Amino acid sequence: MKIYFYLFFVFLNLNAELVLEITESSDNPYRIAIHNFDGQASISNEISAIIKADLQRTGEFSVLSSDDLLTEEVYQEELNYKNYRLLGVDYILKGKINSKDRVNITVSYDIYDSVKEKKIRSSKIYGIPNKTRQLAHYVSDGIYEEITGLKGVSSTKMLYVSEGLVGSAKVYKLMLADADGMNEQTLLKSNSAIISPSWSPDSKEIAYVSFETGLAKVFIQNIATGSREVAVKNKYQISSPAFSPDGKFLSLTLYQDGNAEIYILNLENKNLTRLTNHYSIDTESSWSPDGKKILFTSGRSGSPQLYEIDLLKFNTKPKRLTFDGSYNAKASYLPSNEGIVFVQRNEGEFKIALKYFNENFSRPLTESRLDESPSISPNGNVIIYAIKEDKVGLLAGVTLSGAKFRLPSSSGEVREPSWSGYLR
Amino acid sequence: MYIQSNNRNIFYVSFLMFAVSCSTTNNTEESVYNSTVSSVEVSVAEDSIVSYDEKPITTNAVVYFDFDKFTLSTKSIQTLKSVVRAMNDNTDMVITVSGHADERGTREYNLALGQRRGDAVKDYLLLNGINNNRVTVKSFGEEYPLVTGSNDESWSKNRRAEIN
């Protein structure tokens, strides 16, 4: 049985550019009952709505609200587990909001298991002023982790690029938003194209390619201060930045040899080490989770294919990873290091595909025609990517459990999503 | 003897499992991470050689390419012959070759592909006696399409190298 959810979130924040729509959920979701939190009703309603949306977005949860439940249960101290089991509820969430005002909010919540008939988690979260949404995301992540065993990603963030028109002039923006598309903030506004945003592992800095000088250049920018610098100061085109997992290096594509080659920049002493040496295109480098390998796209076989370099066996020939299809590019490793996610051309259409290392085939994950720029959530469970629909770019997501969602923009077009690490 | 000890292990394991399942609730406490964000605004440098904002693109010559290819067609070579003639007639003339790709495929690979297209043009000019210093190559990948539209006609117009 497939369960379809259609949710349109329009909260008070009318500036929000992205509107989340959940289009498909997975087959056997966990059923959780979320009671209204004790405390101020307006805050409780807001927090409950965010938690509900966060959990449904994972595709792994079906949420029952207070309205769906037997009303006499709401204020009862002892839970009548049998009643919940009758409704097919696996877990129950009860919580309490402590707020003297809307500024300083603390949330306490308990999770109960209806089969084991006991409390399985009791948590307390101290909010900071004006971050009610973030506070709710922390509750969602706690629930997700307790029940699935995987860390939740509702409290993480993403980068993306928007393109719009102001008068007749194109305006490109590098945006930062919550993982659900809300709370977006502009990191860079430019009248030149911006591509390939990526995060430092501590999520304090970002690297991206900007054409503002008339030539593709990699910039590193501090999110908090806005201070930015060119990663490599020379007269050549530079692109495709990726931070190493320890944050000490940045892999890049340099064009100074007359052809795209991958280099590693030591961010401390600015030394550059050349990694590839081939007359074909080598670009789109990404690091393995342990930082020991680099994955990249190369045209050396005559079409774009994925290769891997073992940094400990520096001078050995790169190992080719993809053999099916005439176009496999822009790959990144799953955080578990069990496989890679990339763009694959299949019968003239571009899809996001997944290949596990212990399988000799790849699995297409998406179904439109021009899918690109996949970015994996830090728990490895969700892939956000860019699609084109009626000439307009928008973001979409798919979970490994089969749920799907879209994040269309209310104006202009969006693309180049990049998921942060855990921000806690 | 071995069996006995094994049984005892099973007893310990089941005792541990029992203990775990009876263990107290998972208790956590944490604070929301505080972060600040600054916004930066930049505009195209005045002296940038090719500006793609606002004004329509004006080019002296354009050559086109097949998907994922950077080889010059016979028609492209005719165009480039006239570029060579113009550059021979005007020895002060320096040019920029801007390589572009269509929207299909990945943005970074297309940036590299645009560079190869620009390089293919430059290589031809150099083979025909033009000095290396007179030709600059840059790529804009798929970022500045000439025409919008996700169809063969639009794509073929966007896979190009512009010579200014």
HADDOCK unambig.tbl for C-alpha pairs under 7 A between the chains (distance, minus, plus):
assign (segid A and resid 119 and name CA) (segid B and resid 25 and name CA) 6.09 0.50 0.50
assign (segid A and resid 120 and name CA) (segid B and resid 25 and name CA) 4.71 0.50 0.50
assign (segid A and resid 120 and name CA) (segid B and resid 26 and name CA) 6.01 0.50 0.50
assign (segid A and resid 121 and name CA) (segid B and resid 25 and name CA) 4.99 0.50 0.50
assign (segid A and resid 121 and name CA) (segid B and resid 26 and name CA) 4.46 0.50 0.50
assign (segid A and resid 121 and name CA) (segid B and resid 27 and name CA) 5.81 0.50 0.50
assign (segid A and resid 122 and name CA) (segid B and resid 25 and name CA) 6.50 0.50 0.50
assign (segid A and resid 122 and name CA) (segid B and resid 26 and name CA) 6.10 0.50 0.50
assign (segid A and resid 122 and name CA) (segid B and resid 27 and name CA) 4.82 0.50 0.50
assign (segid A and resid 122 and name CA) (segid B and resid 28 and name CA) 6.55 0.50 0.50
assign (segid A and resid 123 and name CA) (segid B and resid 27 and name CA) 5.50 0.50 0.50
assign (segid A and resid 123 and name CA) (segid B and resid 28 and name CA) 4.63 0.50 0.50
assign (segid A and resid 123 and name CA) (segid B and resid 29 and name CA) 5.57 0.50 0.50
assign (segid A and resid 124 and name CA) (segid B and resid 28 and name CA) 6.39 0.50 0.50
assign (segid A and resid 124 and name CA) (segid B and resid 29 and name CA) 4.69 0.50 0.50
assign (segid A and resid 124 and name CA) (segid B and resid 30 and name CA) 6.58 0.50 0.50
assign (segid A and resid 125 and name CA) (segid B and resid 29 and name CA) 5.76 0.50 0.50
assign (segid A and resid 125 and name CA) (segid B and resid 30 and name CA) 5.07 0.50 0.50
assign (segid A and resid 125 and name CA) (segid B and resid 31 and name CA) 5.45 0.50 0.50
assign (segid A and resid 126 and name CA) (segid B and resid 30 and name CA) 6.28 0.50 0.50
assign (segid A and resid 126 and name CA) (segid B and resid 31 and name CA) 4.48 0.50 0.50
assign (segid A and resid 126 and name CA) (segid B and resid 32 and name CA) 6.24 0.50 0.50
assign (segid A and resid 127 and name CA) (segid B and resid 31 and name CA) 6.03 0.50 0.50
assign (segid A and resid 127 and name CA) (segid B and resid 32 and name CA) 5.31 0.50 0.50
assign (segid A and resid 128 and name CA) (segid B and resid 32 and name CA) 6.25 0.50 0.50
assign (segid A and resid 135 and name CA) (segid B and resid 32 and name CA) 6.28 0.50 0.50
assign (segid A and resid 168 and name CA) (segid B and resid 54 and name CA) 6.21 0.50 0.50
assign (segid A and resid 169 and name CA) (segid B and resid 53 and name CA) 6.27 0.50 0.50
assign (segid A and resid 169 and name CA) (segid B and resid 54 and name CA) 4.99 0.50 0.50
assign (segid A and resid 170 and name CA) (segid B and resid 53 and name CA) 6.35 0.50 0.50
assign (segid A and resid 186 and name CA) (segid B and resid 39 and name CA) 5.58 0.50 0.50
assign (segid A and resid 187 and name CA) (segid B and resid 38 and name CA) 6.32 0.50 0.50
assign (segid A and resid 187 and name CA) (segid B and resid 39 and name CA) 4.44 0.50 0.50
assign (segid A and resid 187 and name CA) (segid B and resid 40 and name CA) 5.91 0.50 0.50
assign (segid A and resid 188 and name CA) (segid B and resid 39 and name CA) 5.77 0.50 0.50
assign (segid A and resid 188 and name CA) (segid B and resid 40 and name CA) 4.69 0.50 0.50
assign (segid A and resid 188 and name CA) (segid B and resid 41 and name CA) 5.56 0.50 0.50
assign (segid A and resid 189 and name CA) (segid B and resid 40 and name CA) 6.23 0.50 0.50
assign (segid A and resid 189 and name CA) (segid B and resid 41 and name CA) 4.58 0.50 0.50
assign (segid A and resid 189 and name CA) (segid B and resid 42 and name CA) 6.21 0.50 0.50
assign (segid A and resid 190 and name CA) (segid B and resid 41 and name CA) 5.90 0.50 0.50
assign (segid A and resid 190 and name CA) (segid B and resid 42 and name CA) 4.95 0.50 0.50
assign (segid A and resid 190 and name CA) (segid B and resid 43 and name CA) 5.48 0.50 0.50
assign (segid A and resid 191 and name CA) (segid B and resid 43 and name CA) 5.63 0.50 0.50
assign (segid A and resid 191 and name CA) (segid B and resid 44 and name CA) 6.53 0.50 0.50
assign (segid A and resid 191 and name CA) (segid B and resid 53 and name CA) 6.76 0.50 0.50
assign (segid A and resid 192 and name CA) (segid B and resid 44 and name CA) 6.57 0.50 0.50
assign (segid A and resid 193 and name CA) (segid B and resid 143 and name CA) 6.44 0.50 0.50
assign (segid A and resid 212 and name CA) (segid B and resid 43 and name CA) 6.41 0.50 0.50
assign (segid A and resid 212 and name CA) (segid B and resid 44 and name CA) 4.85 0.50 0.50
assign (segid A and resid 212 and name CA) (segid B and resid 45 and name CA) 6.76 0.50 0.50
assign (segid A and resid 213 and name CA) (segid B and resid 44 and name CA) 6.11 0.50 0.50
assign (segid A and resid 213 and name CA) (segid B and resid 45 and name CA) 5.74 0.50 0.50
assign (segid A and resid 213 and name CA) (segid B and resid 48 and name CA) 6.24 0.50 0.50
assign (segid A and resid 214 and name CA) (segid B and resid 48 and name CA) 5.22 0.50 0.50
assign (segid A and resid 214 and name CA) (segid B and resid 49 and name CA) 6.67 0.50 0.50
assign (segid A and resid 214 and name CA) (segid B and resid 50 and name CA) 6.42 0.50 0.50
assign (segid A and resid 214 and name CA) (segid B and resid 51 and name CA) 6.96 0.50 0.50
assign (segid A and resid 215 and name CA) (segid B and resid 138 and name CA) 6.72 0.50 0.50
assign (segid A and resid 223 and name CA) (segid B and resid 37 and name CA) 5.37 0.50 0.50
assign (segid A and resid 223 and name CA) (segid B and resid 38 and name CA) 6.14 0.50 0.50
assign (segid A and resid 224 and name CA) (segid B and resid 36 and name CA) 4.84 0.50 0.50
assign (segid A and resid 224 and name CA) (segid B and resid 37 and name CA) 4.38 0.50 0.50
assign (segid A and resid 224 and name CA) (segid B and resid 38 and name CA) 5.44 0.50 0.50
assign (segid A and resid 225 and name CA) (segid B and resid 37 and name CA) 6.86 0.50 0.50
assign (segid A and resid 225 and name CA) (segid B and resid 38 and name CA) 5.48 0.50 0.50
assign (segid A and resid 226 and name CA) (segid B and resid 38 and name CA) 4.81 0.50 0.50
assign (segid A and resid 226 and name CA) (segid B and resid 39 and name CA) 6.03 0.50 0.50
assign (segid A and resid 226 and name CA) (segid B and resid 40 and name CA) 6.11 0.50 0.50
assign (segid A and resid 240 and name CA) (segid B and resid 108 and name CA) 6.45 0.50 0.50
assign (segid A and resid 260 and name CA) (segid B and resid 112 and name CA) 6.03 0.50 0.50
assign (segid A and resid 281 and name CA) (segid B and resid 112 and name CA) 6.40 0.50 0.50
assign (segid A and resid 283 and name CA) (segid B and resid 108 and name CA) 6.99 0.50 0.50
assign (segid A and resid 283 and name CA) (segid B and resid 109 and name CA) 6.60 0.50 0.50
assign (segid A and resid 284 and name CA) (segid B and resid 108 and name CA) 6.34 0.50 0.50
assign (segid A and resid 329 and name CA) (segid B and resid 106 and name CA) 6.81 0.50 0.50
assign (segid A and resid 330 and name CA) (segid B and resid 106 and name CA) 6.61 0.50 0.50
assign (segid A and resid 350 and name CA) (segid B and resid 105 and name CA) 6.96 0.50 0.50
assign (segid A and resid 370 and name CA) (segid B and resid 104 and name CA) 6.58 0.50 0.50
assign (segid A and resid 372 and name CA) (segid B and resid 106 and name CA) 6.19 0.50 0.50
assign (segid A and resid 373 and name CA) (segid B and resid 106 and name CA) 6.97 0.50 0.50
assign (segid A and resid 391 and name CA) (segid B and resid 149 and name CA) 6.12 0.50 0.50
assign (segid A and resid 391 and name CA) (segid B and resid 150 and name CA) 6.58 0.50 0.50
assign (segid A and resid 423 and name CA) (segid B and resid 33 and name CA) 6.91 0.50 0.50
assign (segid A and resid 424 and name CA) (segid B and resid 33 and name CA) 5.89 0.50 0.50
